[in-house]
């Protein structure tokens, strides 16, 4: 075995540590994963909206929950984009990055507060929570797939 100790550090190992390799994201998503992501997004959104449509709540409550869904989806996509931009060394301000995370967490918190105080069965609350979570996860996956495909297409030009 050839062990290296602190005294044995050569210039080659110092250069290796100081050089930061830029990661290349050239793994194109499979059609199955792209289809599953879109299906999950539609299933989550349609289920959530169907539940709202059939719910016996006032129209302003339905509007509140629908707005939270849209707010959460946009925020989740914004987080994914800003995280990916930073990984690819595309400038993203700390303010935008922070706001993206803040709004995503706020949308989740608003849903939790709304469901906590809602006069709904526990199974209905769970249904809204799970379809919301599925929608957010799927929106992130769809954005990632879109970004990966575009990156691969641009790199082949």
HUKAKA-V486788 format. One record per residue. D_FIRST is the distance of its C-alpha to the first C-alpha in Angstrom with 2 decimals. Layout:
d_first
D_FIRST
D_FIRST
This chain:
d_first
0.00
3.74
6.06
9.66
12.48
16.15
16.84
14.36
16.26
17.58
20.73
19.11
17.51
20.87
22.79
20.83
21.64
25.22
26.06
27.35
27.56
30.81
30.48
32.61
34.58
35.48
35.42
39.05
40.29
41.54
45.28
44.83
43.17
45.81
48.57
47.20
46.98
50.55
51.78
50.27
51.88
55.26
55.11
54.27
56.90
59.60
59.08
59.25
62.36
64.01
63.54
65.15
67.97
68.83
68.36
71.49
70.81
72.72
72.12
70.77
68.08
67.14
66.95
64.69
62.16
62.37
61.80
58.74
57.32
57.93
56.66
53.45
52.82
53.34
51.20
48.27
48.41
48.60
45.48
43.55
44.81
44.02
40.48
39.87
41.54
39.22
36.14
37.61
38.50
42.20
44.04
45.17
46.95
45.83
49.37
49.34
45.91
47.16
50.47
48.84
46.84
49.88
52.23
49.93
49.55
53.29
54.26
52.29
53.85
57.32
56.96
55.89
58.82
61.22
60.23
60.22
63.82
65.03
67.52
65.50
64.33
60.77
59.94
61.29
59.22
56.09
57.13
57.53
54.25
52.28
54.02
53.47
49.74
49.51
51.40
49.20
45.97
47.51
48.78
45.29
43.96
46.88
46.35
42.64
43.51
46.26
44.04
41.26
43.85
45.49
42.23
41.37
44.94
44.97
41.67
43.00
46.08
